[in-house]
Amino acid sequence: MATSVQTDLSLGLDITRRFVRITKERKNDFIEFDYAIGEPEIFLELVLPREAFLDFCVVNKVELLPSTQIGSKATKDWGWRISDATNFD
C-alpha cells in the first residue's frame, strides 16, 4: 500500500517567504549572512562576494531582517555560530 506525503500548508509554514540577516561585512568585500525559507529562526550561514549577495537577494526576493542584539541572553545561550569557530579573513 502506497503512502502519500501530506502537504498541508495550514500549519503556517510559508515556503514562498525568504529571509536574509546580514551578520558581518568583511574587509575583503564578502558578506556573511543567514538565509532562511519559511521561518527566520531556522537558517543557513552563508558567505558570498558583495555583488553575488546582492544578486542572491534579488533572485530570491528576500525580506531583510535586522541584525540580532549581541549580548542578549538568547545570544549568550544559543547564539554561537560556526563562523565563531573558523576564520575566513
C-alpha positions, -999 to 999 in steps of 0.1 A, spaced: 0 0 0 14 33 -10 16 62 14 11 98 4 31 127 16 9 153 33 15 188 20 -7 208 45 3 244 43 -23 252 70 5 246 95 16 281 90 49 275 70 50 298 40 79 285 18 75 314 -5 89 338 21 127 341 21 147 359 48 183 373 50 200 387 80 235 402 74 258 391 102 291 406 91 306 427 63 342 417 58 370 440 47 376 418 16 341 427 3 324 394 14 291 393 32 283 368 59 246 363 63 218 340 75 194 327 49 160 312 58 130 298 39 96 300 56 108 305 92 136 330 100 146 310 131 158 281 110 186 293 88 219 285 70 250 306 74 263 317 40 291 338 27 291 355 -8 310 383 -25 290 415 -22 279 415 -59 267 379 -57 250 386 -24 230 415 -40 220 392 -69 211 364 -45 188 388 -26 170 400 -58 166 365 -73 152 351 -40 131 382 -33 143 382 3 130 401 33 159 417 51 158 411 89 175 433 115 207 420 130 204 402 163 213 420 195 247 410 207 249 404 244 213 394 249 205 363 269 194 344 238 226 353 221 247 340 251 228 308 254 221 299 218 239 325 197 271 307 188 278 303 151 300 281 131 319 312 120 329 317 156 349 285 153 365 294 120 385 322 105 377 332 69 395 365 68 
